[in-house]
């Protein structure tokens, strides 16, 4: 399926409204009222066997009675009648259906079974289905508000560059309503509901190819097609179209609600964050940010890298913005000397400034304030100018608009005042000048533009079309086979020997050189420490023999592959692993090694495959691993060797293929710079047979 399918779906030439009531005050009549209100240019066919006329239009008893075959059927009948209507749609070869009705997979097993029958009918007939359990779509450019959402009751549709995709129909309508309130133009809003046909991933594909869309706002509950979603988000990234996402279901309670609301389990928060970081998805937590940041990015493509100047008439406001800009990584560069000199000549003594932020104090005339803005725009050290407005109203807004229209860099406003200066905010919206209600949103917007540009640049550097290693014929069933496969992948296993007796263990220890560690290799012992199947720091052959005898005695009654003798190494411990997320597939996880991984939960992850640059970024995201650069006099660790080792673990995961469930290398011990990094424990689980190696 391509975006062409959805392009035709969103612009039907004729629509049949099945279940439209004759009483136009009832909610079921909303699609008819909205289509007429906003001047839908196509044919509308109400379908209701009990009435001959609805809303001034001729009504028809059934779809078969229509004078022409419509492009789309809106199904707004009770749950028990949906399947017969869809079957009739199939018989008449109508290509598209929008099923508003709920009561299917989001309810219970019976509802899921009913939904499966709908899917089977649609798939067999090749019908493109939106829903069920959603509120339709709004195509602003073609004036098609085919929706049950009250957002269709707005005074006018505002065509524009912001695409909206929402798994929640109601929340999709909220975003449209709020966007129109701020005069932010929308190309289309699609609510997908239970997604038996059209998914949010397909919506993203459509927006990536739609020339009228320049940014996308997404409300997501649970991603059902992770691979396709990632490919669609990549498509948007390559097209230079920011994706701003409000992800629901990140709390445990939210995940339970996501299951009952749309029938989709919300993916794990870690997996979602990993995908967002890798693909430059801008995460937000509020509708206000979704609309303001999404709307800003749909209009503004200039990237703020060096930073911005903040100008205000309030010292407190300047501090607020400075705090937020620093928190979000937006710089406040020093003003050029020429700028400081010009401002010094321009401003009264009590308002002179020597640096950024620029507090010109209250009482400045609008003409002088405009000159200050123009001076800051001309500063070569700045990529943007932000006005924090606490007063001024319409006059201040007109000044900002005038300067912004002529500027070669973004000039935006952070409108902090309330009703007294609200008219100014409305003017800024009318002229499409970026305007934010709070400092955090303004900072996030500028940071988001830079983050998306950086992610796009990083993605274009990734090797394309790399061949995936063929998985082995069978998953390794023993530690020896697993270790062999790991070495083939390049995983730097510590020097070790697998033996079967205490005497052989002592001989191996002499070859490896003391001190050594000794472990029982058993598929029944995943955690050696708790089971007493591990001995560390053995520095003589007799000590190794005694420990081997004791460990074998403790392992009686369990399956034992042998005793593993390993040379002891010291350094910073790092856990590296791969886990398979149900939606997004294999994720590489990096964190503090040993028991710290479980105690602190301080980890970073990315979907596979990854680049070395991504691995390096992941290490920087783990707070505890700052010790790799040296801490309190400790030498810096061999980070390049660690990156090599992590890349090899990722390669091992690829070699194990789709059967891999989880892979732990805990820990990799990283020595001082130039001394290497060594994996001392392996634990692998695949679908079917469980492959267990070593874990302390």
C-alpha positions in Angstrom: 0.0 0.0 0.0 1.2 3.5 -0.8 0.2 7.0 0.1 -1.7 7.2 -3.2 -4.5 5.0 -1.6 -5.0 7.5 1.2 -4.8 10.5 -1.2 -7.8 9.2 -3.1 -9.6 8.2 0.2 -9.4 11.7 1.7 -10.9 13.3 -1.4 -14.0 11.4 -2.3 -16.2 12.7 -5.1 -19.4 11.3 -3.5 -20.3 10.1 -0.1 -23.1 7.9 1.2 -24.1 8.5 4.8 -25.6 5.2 6.1 -27.6 5.7 9.3 -28.0 9.4 9.0 -31.0 10.5 11.1 -33.7 12.8 9.8 -33.6 14.8 13.1 -30.6 17.0 12.4 -30.3 17.9 16.1 -29.1 14.3 16.8 -25.4 13.7 16.9 -25.6 11.2 14.0 -26.4 14.0 11.6 -23.2 15.8 12.2 -21.4 14.5 9.1 -24.2 15.7 6.9 -24.4 19.1 8.6 -20.6 19.6 8.5 -20.3 18.6 4.8 -23.0 21.1 3.9 -21.7 23.9 6.2 -18.2 23.8 4.8 -19.2 23.5 1.1 -18.2 20.0 0.3 -18.2 20.0 -3.5 -19.2 16.4 -4.1 -22.5 14.4 -4.0 -24.0 13.5 -0.6 -26.4 10.6 -0.4 -28.2 10.1 3.0 -29.2 6.4 3.4 -32.1 5.7 5.7 -35.0 3.3 4.8 -37.5 5.3 7.0 -37.2 8.7 5.3 -37.4 10.0 1.8 -35.7 13.3 2.5 -33.0 14.3 5.1 -31.6 17.8 5.4 -33.0 18.9 2.1 -31.4 16.0 0.3 -33.2 13.0 -1.2 -32.7 9.9 1.1 -32.4 6.3 -0.2 -33.5 3.1 1.5 -30.2 1.2 0.8 -26.9 1.6 -0.9 -28.2 -0.5 -3.8 -30.8 2.2 -4.4 -28.4 5.0 -5.0 -28.3 6.5 -8.5 -24.5 6.3 -8.7 -21.9 4.2 -6.9 -20.3 6.5 -4.2 -16.6 6.7 -3.6 -17.1 6.4 0.2 -19.6 4.9 2.6 -19.9 6.5 6.1 -21.2 3.8 8.4 -23.0 5.2 11.5 -25.3 2.4 12.3 -25.5 0.3 15.6 -22.8 -2.3 16.1 -25.0 -5.2 15.1 -25.8 -3.6 11.7 -22.2 -2.7 10.7 -21.3 -6.1 9.1 -24.3 -6.2 6.8 -23.7 -2.7 5.6 -20.0 -3.5 5.0 -21.0 -6.7 3.1 -23.4 -4.6 0.9 -20.5 -2.1 0.3 -18.4 -5.1 -0.9 -21.1 -6.4 -3.2 -21.5 -3.0 -4.8 -17.7 -2.7 -5.2 -17.6 0.6 -3.3 -13.9 1.3 -2.6 -13.9 3.1 0.7 -15.7 2.9 4.1 -15.5 4.9 7.2 -16.8 3.0 10.3 -17.6 5.3 13.1 -19.4 2.7 15.3 -17.6 1.4 18.4 -18.1 -1.9 20.3 -15.5 -4.0 18.6 -11.9 -5.0 19.4 -11.7 -2.3 22.1 -14.3 -4.1 24.2 -13.9 -7.8 24.7 -13.2 -11.1 23.0 -16.7 -11.1 21.3 -16.0 -7.6 20.0 -12.6 -8.6 18.7 -14.2 -11.6 16.9 -16.8 -9.3 15.3 -14.0 -6.9 14.3 -12.1 -9.8 12.7 -15.1 -10.5 10.5 -15.2 -6.9 9.4 -11.5 -7.1 8.5 -12.0 -10.3 6.5 -14.9 -8.8 4.4 -12.9 -5.6 3.8 -9.7 -7.5 2.8 -11.5 -9.9 0.5 -13.2 -7.0 -1.3 -10.2 -4.7 -1.3 -12.1 -2.0 0.6 -10.0 0.8 2.3 -11.5 1.0 5.8 -11.0 3.8 8.3 -12.0 2.6 11.8 -14.0 1.2 13.4 -14.3 3.2 16.7 -13.1 6.6 15.4 -14.6 10.0 14.4 -13.6 10.2 10.7 -11.4 12.7 9.0 -11.2 16.3 7.9 -9.6 17.3 4.6 -9.3 21.1 4.7 -7.9 21.6 1.2 -10.8 19.8 -0.5 -13.4 20.8 2.1 -14.2 17.3 3.2 -15.2 17.4 7.0 -16.4 13.7 7.0 -16.4 13.5 10.8 -18.5 13.0 13.9 -16.2 15.2 15.9 -17.6 18.5 17.1 -14.4 20.1 15.6 -16.4 20.1 12.4 -18.6 22.8 13.9 -15.9 25.4 13.6 -16.8 28.5 11.6 -14.4 27.7 8.8 -11.8 25.2 7.8 -8.3 26.7 7.6 -6.2 24.9 4.9 -2.5 24.8 5.8 0.6 22.8 6.3 0.1 20.9 9.5 -1.0 17.3 9.1 -2.7 15.6 12.0 -2.9 11.8 12.7 -4.6 10.5 15.8 -5.6 7.1 17.0 -8.1 8.8 19.2 -11.0 10.4 17.3 -11.9 12.8 20.1 -8.4 13.9 20.7 -7.8 14.4 17.0 -10.8 16.7 17.0 -9.3 18.6 20.0 -6.1 19.2 18.1 -7.9 20.4 15.0 -10.1 22.7 17.1 -7.1 24.2 19.0 -5.1 24.6 15.8 -8.0 26.6 14.2 -8.3 28.7 17.4 -4.7 29.7 16.8 -5.3 30.2 13.0 -2.9 27.3 12.3 -3.7 25.8 8.9 -4.3 22.1 8.7 -3.9 20.0 5.6 -5.9 17.0 6.9 -6.8 15.3 10.2 -7.3 11.5 10.2 -8.5 9.6 13.3 -7.8 5.9 12.9 -9.4 4.1 15.9 -9.0 0.4 15.8 -7.1 0.4 12.5 -8.5 -2.6 10.7 -7.4 -0.8 7.5 -5.8 2.6 7.6 -3.2 3.0 10.4 -1.4 6.0 11.7 1.7 4.7 9.9 -0.2 4.9 6.6 -1.2 8.5 7.5 2.4 9.4 8.1 3.3 7.9 4.7 0.6 10.1 3.1 1.8 13.2 4.8 5.4 12.5 3.9 4.4 12.6 0.2 1.8 15.3 0.4 3.3 18.6 -0.9 0.9 20.7 1.1 2.0 19.2 4.4 5.2 20.5 6.0 4.9 19.1 9.6 2.8 16.4 11.3 1.2 16.3 14.7 0.6 12.8 16.0 -1.6 11.5 18.9 -0.6 7.9 19.5 -2.0 5.3 21.9 -0.2 2.1 20.8 1.7 1.4 17.6 0.5 -1.9 16.0 2.9 -2.0 13.0 6.2 -1.0 14.4 8.3 -1.7 11.4 6.0 0.3 9.1 5.8 3.1 11.6 9.6 3.4 11.7 9.8 3.4 7.9 7.0 6.1 7.7 8.8 8.3 10.3 12.0 7.9 8.4 10.2 8.9 5.3 9.0 12.1 7.0 12.5 12.7 8.3 14.1 12.4 4.9 11.5 14.7 3.5 12.4 17.3 6.1 9.0 17.2 7.7 9.1 17.3 11.5 6.9 14.8 13.4 5.6 16.1 16.7 4.1 13.4 18.8 2.0 13.2 22.0 2.4 9.6 23.1 -0.3 8.3 25.4 -0.1 5.2 27.6 3.3 5.9 29.1 2.2 5.2 32.7 1.1 1.8 33.9 -2.5 3.0 34.3 -2.4 4.7 30.9 -1.3 1.4 29.3 -4.3 -0.4 30.8 -6.6 2.3 29.5 -5.0 2.1 26.0 -5.9 -1.6 25.9 -9.6 -1.0 26.8 -9.9 2.1 24.7 -8.7 1.1 21.3 -7.7 -2.5 21.7 -4.0 -1.8 21.4 -1.3 -2.4 24.0 0.8 0.7 24.3 4.4 -0.1 23.5 6.9 0.2 26.3 8.0 3.7 27.1 11.6 2.8 26.6 11.0 1.5 23.1 9.0 4.5 22.1 11.7 6.9 23.4 14.3 4.9 21.5 12.5 5.2 18.2 11.8 8.9 18.8 15.4 9.6 19.5 16.6 7.7 16.5 14.2 9.2 14.0 14.1 12.8 15.3 10.5 12.6 16.6 9.7 15.6 18.7 8.0 14.4 21.9 5.6 16.7 23.8 3.4 16.2 26.8 0.5 18.6 26.3 -2.0 19.6 23.6 -0.7 23.2 23.8 2.8 22.1 22.8 1.5 19.7 20.2 -0.4 22.6 18.5 2.1 25.4 19.1 5.2 23.5 18.3 3.7 21.5 15.4 2.2 24.7 14.0 5.5 26.6 14.3 7.4 23.9 12.6 4.9 23.7 9.8 5.7 27.3 9.0 9.3 27.7 10.0 12.1 25.7 8.4 15.1 28.0 9.5 17.2 26.2 12.1 18.4 27.9 15.2 21.9 26.5 16.0 24.0 29.3 17.6 21.1 30.5 19.7 18.7 33.4 20.1 18.4 36.8 21.7 15.7 37.4 24.3 14.3 40.9 24.5 11.7 41.9 27.1 10.5 44.7 29.3 10.7 42.5 32.4 13.8 41.3 34.2 11.8 38.4 35.6 10.6 37.4 32.2 14.1 37.4 30.8 15.3 35.1 33.6 12.4 32.8 33.0 13.3 32.5 29.3 17.0 32.2 30.0 16.3 29.3 32.4 14.2 27.4 29.9 16.5 28.0 27.0 19.4 26.6 29.0 17.3 23.6 30.1 16.5 22.8 26.4 19.9 23.4 25.0 19.1 26.7 23.2 22.0 29.1 23.4 21.9 32.8 24.4 25.0 34.0 22.6 26.9 37.1 23.5 25.8 40.1 21.5 28.2 41.4 18.9 30.1 44.5 20.1 28.5 46.6 17.4 25.1 45.5 18.6 25.9 46.5 22.2 27.2 49.9 21.0 24.1 50.6 18.9 21.8 49.7 21.7 23.8 51.8 24.1 23.3 54.9 21.9 19.6 54.1 21.3 18.4 53.3 24.8 18.1 55.6 27.8 20.7 55.1 30.5 18.4 53.1 32.8 17.7 50.6 30.0 21.2 50.1 28.6 22.3 46.5 28.2 25.6 44.8 27.6 24.5 41.3 27.1 21.8 38.8 26.2 18.9 38.6 27.5 18.1 42.2 26.7 15.9 43.9 29.3 14.9 47.3 27.9 12.5 47.9 30.9 9.0 49.2 30.8 8.0 52.5 29.3 9.9 52.3 26.1 8.1 53.7 23.1 6.9 51.3 20.4 9.0 53.0 17.8 12.1 52.6 20.0 11.2 49.0 20.8 10.9 48.3 17.1 14.4 49.7 16.5 15.8 47.4 19.3 14.3 44.4 17.5 15.8 45.5 14.1 19.2 45.9 15.8 19.0 42.4 17.3 17.9 40.9 14.0 21.0 42.4 12.4 23.4 40.8 14.9 25.5 38.2 13.1 25.9 36.1 16.3 22.2 35.3 16.5 19.9 32.9 14.7 16.6 34.1 16.2 15.1 36.8 18.3 12.4 36.0 20.9 10.2 38.7 22.4 8.8 38.0 25.9 5.7 40.1 26.1 4.2 41.2 29.4 2.6 44.4 28.1 2.0 46.3 24.8 -0.9 44.4 23.3 -1.7 45.1 19.7 0.9 47.8 19.2 3.7 45.5 20.4 2.4 42.8 18.2 2.3 45.0 15.1 5.9 45.9 15.8 6.9 42.2 16.0 5.0 41.4 12.9 6.7 44.1 10.9 10.2 43.1 11.9 9.4 39.3 11.6 8.1 39.7 8.0 11.4 41.5 6.9 13.8 39.4 8.9 16.1 36.7 7.5 15.8 34.7 10.8 12.9 33.7 13.0 11.4 36.4 15.2 8.9 34.9 17.6 6.9 35.9 20.6 6.4 34.4 24.0 3.1 36.0 25.0 3.1 36.0 28.8 0.2 38.5 29.5 -3.4 37.6 29.8 -6.6 39.2 28.6 -5.2 42.8 28.8 -2.8 42.1 25.8 -4.7 39.2 24.2 -5.5 41.3 21.2 -1.8 41.2 20.4 -1.6 37.5 20.5 -4.6 37.3 18.1 -2.8 39.6 15.6 0.4 37.5 15.7 -1.7 34.4 15.0 -3.4 36.2 12.1 -0.1 37.0 10.5 1.4 33.5 11.2 4.1 34.8 13.5 5.3 32.1 15.9 3.7 32.8 19.3 3.9 30.7 22.5 2.0 30.9 25.7 5.0 30.0 28.0 8.8 30.1 27.9 9.2 26.3 28.0 7.2 25.9 24.8 9.2 28.6 23.0 12.4 26.9 24.0 11.1 23.4 23.0 10.1 24.7 19.6 13.5 26.2 18.8 15.3 23.1 20.2 12.9 20.8 18.2 13.8 22.5 14.9 17.5 21.9 15.5 17.0 18.3 16.8 15.0 17.3 13.7 17.7 18.9 11.4 20.4 17.0 13.3 18.5 13.7 13.1 18.0 14.2 9.4 21.7 14.8 8.8 22.6 11.8 10.9 20.2 9.6 9.1 21.5 10.6 5.7 25.0 9.5 6.8 23.7 6.0 7.7 24.8 3.3 5.2 21.9 2.2 3.0 21.0 -1.2 1.8 23.5 -3.1 4.1 23.1 -6.8 3.9 21.8 -8.5 7.0 23.8 -11.5 8.1 22.1 -14.8 7.5 20.9 -16.4 10.8 22.4 -19.8 11.7 20.4 -22.9 10.8 19.7 -23.5 14.4 20.1 -21.3 17.5 23.1 -22.4 19.6 22.0 -25.0 22.1 25.2 -24.9 24.3 27.4 -22.3 25.8 30.3 -23.5 23.6 28.3 -23.0 20.4 27.1 -19.6 21.7 30.6 -18.5 22.5 31.8 -19.6 19.1 29.0 -17.6 17.4 29.8 -14.5 19.6 33.5 -14.7 18.6 32.5 -14.8 14.9 30.4 -11.7 15.5 33.5 -10.0 17.0 32.3 -9.9 20.6 35.6 -9.7 22.6 35.1 -12.5 25.1 37.6 -12.6 28.0 40.2 -15.3 27.8 38.4 -18.5 29.0 38.3 -22.3 28.9 35.4 -24.6 29.3 36.4 -27.8 31.3 34.7 -30.7 32.9 36.6 -31.4 36.1 38.4 -29.6 39.0 41.8 -30.9 37.8 41.2 -29.5 34.3 40.0 -26.3 35.8 43.3 -25.9 37.7 45.3 -26.6 34.5 43.3 -24.1 32.5 43.8 -21.5 35.3 47.6 -21.9 35.0 47.4 -21.3 31.2 45.2 -18.3 31.5 47.3 -16.9 34.4 46.0 -16.0 37.8 43.7 -14.6 39.2 40.7 -16.3 37.6 37.0 -16.6 37.9 35.2 -20.0 38.0 31.6 -20.6 37.0 29.2 -23.5 36.5 27.7 -23.5 33.0 24.2 -24.7 33.3 20.9 -23.9 31.4 19.3 -24.2 34.9 21.4 -21.4 36.4 20.8 -18.0 34.8 22.0 -16.0 37.9 25.2 -17.6 39.2 25.7 -15.3 42.2 22.4 -16.1 43.8 22.8 -19.9 43.2 26.3 -20.0 44.7 27.7 -21.2 41.3 30.4 -18.5 41.0 33.9 -18.0 42.5 36.0 -14.9 41.9 39.6 -13.9 42.5 41.1 -17.4 42.6 44.9 -17.0 42.6 46.3 -20.5 43.0 45.7 -23.9 41.4 44.7 -25.5 44.8 42.2 -22.7 45.3 40.7 -23.4 41.8 40.4 -27.1 42.5 38.7 -26.5 45.8 36.3 -24.0 44.3 35.5 -26.3 41.4 34.7 -29.2 43.7 32.4 -26.9 45.8 30.6 -25.5 42.8 29.9 -28.9 41.2 28.6 -30.1 44.5 26.2 -27.1 44.7 25.0 -27.8 41.1 24.0 -31.4 41.8 20.6 -32.2 40.3 21.0 -29.6 37.6 22.1 -30.0 34.0 25.7 -29.0 33.8 27.6 -28.3 30.6 30.9 -27.7 32.4 33.0 -25.3 34.4 34.1 -22.1 32.8 37.5 -20.7 33.8 38.0 -17.0 32.9 40.9 -14.6 33.4 39.9 -11.9 35.9 39.8 -8.4 34.4 39.1 -5.0 36.0 37.6 -1.8 34.8 34.2 0.0 34.4 31.3 -2.5 34.1 28.8 -1.9 31.3 25.7 -4.0 30.5 24.9 -4.4 26.8 21.9 -6.3 25.6 19.2 -6.7 23.0 15.5 -7.2 23.8 12.7 -7.7 21.3 9.8 -5.1 21.7 6.5 -6.4 20.5 5.9 -3.4 18.2 9.3 -2.1 17.2 11.4 -5.3 17.1 15.0 -5.7 18.5 16.3 -2.8 20.7 19.9 -2.4 21.8 20.2 -1.5 25.5 23.3 0.0 27.2 23.6 0.8 30.9 25.6 0.5 34.0 26.9 -3.0 34.4 26.6 -5.6 37.2 23.8 -5.1 39.7 23.8 -1.4 39.1 21.7 -2.0 35.9 18.9 -3.4 38.0 19.3 -1.0 40.9 19.5 2.2 39.0 17.6 1.5 35.8 20.0 4.0 34.1 20.0 2.9 30.5 19.7 4.1 26.9 18.3 2.1 24.0 17.9 2.3 20.2 16.2 0.2 17.6 18.6 -2.0 15.6 20.5 -1.5 13.4 22.6 1.3 14.9 25.7 3.2 13.8 28.8 3.7 15.8 27.8 7.4 16.2 24.5 6.3 17.8 26.4 3.9 20.1 28.6 6.8 21.2 25.5 9.0 21.8 23.9 6.2 23.9 26.9 6.0 26.1 26.6 9.8 26.7 22.9 9.3 27.8 23.7 6.9 30.7 24.6 9.1 33.7 26.6 6.5 35.5 28.8 5.9 32.5 30.3 9.3 32.8 32.9 7.5 34.8 34.2 6.2 31.4 35.9 9.6 30.9 37.7 9.3 34.2 36.4 10.1 37.7 38.2 11.3 40.8 41.6 10.6 39.4 40.7 7.3 37.7 42.1 6.8 34.2 39.8 7.3 31.2 38.4 4.0 29.9 38.9 2.5 26.5 35.7 3.9 24.9 36.6 3.1 21.3 37.1 -0.6 22.3 33.7 -0.5 24.1 32.0 0.9 21.0 33.6 -1.9 19.0 32.3 -4.5 21.5 28.7 -3.0 21.5 28.7 -3.0 17.7 29.7 -6.7 17.8 26.8 -7.5 20.2 24.4 -5.8 17.8 26.0 -8.0 15.0 25.5 -11.1 17.1 21.8 -10.2 17.6 21.4 -9.9 13.8 23.1 -13.3 13.3 20.6 -14.8 15.7 17.8 -13.3 13.6 14.1 -13.1 14.3 14.2 -16.0 16.7 16.1 -13.9 19.2 14.0 -12.9 22.2 16.7 -11.4 24.5 20.5 -11.2 24.7 22.4 -10.0 27.7 26.2 -9.3 27.9 26.5 -8.3 31.5 29.0 -7.0 32.1 31.4 -5.9 29.5 34.4 -4.7 31.5 36.2 -1.7 30.0 39.9 -1.3 30.9 41.9 1.9 30.8 42.5 3.6 27.4 44.3 1.2 25.1 43.6 -1.9 27.3 40.5 -3.1 25.6 37.0 -4.1 26.6 36.0 -7.7 27.5 32.7 -9.5 27.7 32.6 -11.9 30.7 29.0 -13.1 30.7 26.5 -14.1 28.0 22.8 -15.0 28.3 20.7 -15.6 25.2 17.0 -16.6 24.9 15.5 -17.5 21.5 12.0 -18.6 20.6 11.7 -22.3 21.1 14.8 -23.6 22.8 16.3 -21.4 25.4 20.0 -20.7 25.0 21.6 -19.9 28.3 25.2 -18.9 28.7 26.7 -17.2 31.7 25.4 -14.5 34.0 26.8 -13.5 37.4 
